[in-house]
Amino acid sequence: MTPTPIRLSLSILALAASGAVAQEATQSGADIAAETRKVLEGTAGQDTQGQATQPAPSESQPQQQPPVQQDAQGGAGAEAPPATVTAPGGTAAQPETLRMLQQGGAQPVEAQQGTLDSSGASASSDASGTAAAPSDTSSTEPMQAQMPKVPPTPEEIEAASYQGGPLPDGQSAITVKTQILLDRAGISPGIIDGWKGGMSESAIAAFETREGFAADGQLDSQVWDALTATQPAPMLQSYTITEEDVTGLSDPLPEDYAELAELDQLGYTSVAEKLAERFHMDQGFLENLNPGTGWRQGETITVVDPGPALETKVARIEVRKGTSRLAGFDESGRMILNYPVTVGSAQTPSPSGTVEVVAVAMDPTYTYNPDVNFQQGDNDEVLILPPGPNGPVGSVWIDLSKPTYGLHGTSEPDSLFQAASHGCVRMTNWDAEELALLVSEGVVVEFVE
């Protein structure tokens, strides 16, 4: 899902011609807009070297993150029904990069610290933390403006390069590129969406750990050089929608398990959702990269190139509860993959100690038993839910030797890091599908506190 624009109360400000310093003012909105346009057009003020000063983007107010709650996924092992997560925006990320669109033909004003230009360079905010007011009325009443979403373009993503410092707050081209490079390296960032957040930072930390770097979860030149050393290919690719992509879709799915049990499949409900998962992307991000697309057969769209799937077999797995990550190791003990996961809560914990992989089921049905698992809604009898990527366990179930527990996919990949499971280990469908092809019966799974 795509973060929705929020409303931000703005203090009326003037951008001074020398240095473009934002200050409180009593000018009208029209006067402010006129001065802002001058600065944006490079006509207001020059520095001592004769170079036109540039306005510094101001920092937006941070959006409060929702508390961690239990989800409504079908992970087994729980005794109590969970609360449904209603996470705004659907991503575990910082607030989106906000931009002010000014009236009268002026270019957008950045309204978030650390946004990127087309080269990937990070821009700093001014000292005031306020944003430029739009030209609307001369009223001195506090103004509110709708902040439109301006995601990075394909051109900005391809051109992004590391200019120093950690990933910028919000959504940026450099974060998209970093997420793609991590994914290609076997270190999943979860959904690729260009947002700085917990999943991206934990992925960087996992990559640093594997490479023997000091693990702080922050992008730096050492991490960037290691990620880009063997990845010269473009980050994005063109894809033509096929007949298979537009068929086999499900109607909007109910939440009630009894109603789900009456269906033939729990499939994707749109072409965009189907393709987003295929290319490891957030659906909203995919749609924003392809404005005006009708999602019809024969259309060519732009998608992420996540690289080839891993082929090295996994000999041992660690589920690291403290970092909400799953690590897979080859026979030599080298970490070859690392995925973000959702584990159980204190009320419905994941297992402890060591278990083993018993079996792997692709596109599984799901047996709901309230006497063994949890109670969903008013359903108090055993139900068998049909297969499909939007089922309670997603497209894969990796059965463990501890009864009713498994490693599995999810119908809500953007809920990872925002929810707790009923004790099982949830990951994105694409990560679960990759892992399922790399494990076999008897692989040890250790739950690390």
Buried (B, 14 or more C-beta within 10 A) or exposed (E): BBBEBBEBEBBBBBBBBEEBBBBEBEBBBBBBBBBBBBBBEEEBBEEEEEEEBBBBBBBBBEBEBBEBBBBBBBBBBBEEBBEEBEBBBBBBBBBBBBBBBBEEEBEBBBBBBBBBBBEBBBBEBBEBEBBBBBBEEEEEEEBEBEBEBBBBBBEBBBBBEBBEBBBBBBBBBBBBBBBBBBBBBBBBBBBBBBBBBBBBBBBBBBBBBBBEBEBEBBBBEEBBEBBBEEBEEEBBEEBEBEEEBBEEBBEEBEEBBBEBBEBEBBBBBBBBBBBBBBBBBBBBBBBBBBEEBEBEBEBEBBBBBBBEEBEBBBBBBBBBBEBBBBBBBBEEEEBBBBBBBBBBBEEBBBBEEEBBBBEBBEBBBBBBBBEBBBBBEEBEEEBEBBBBBBBBBBBBBBBBBBEBBBBBBBBBBBBBBBBBBBBBBBBBBBBBBBBBBBBEEEBBBBBBE
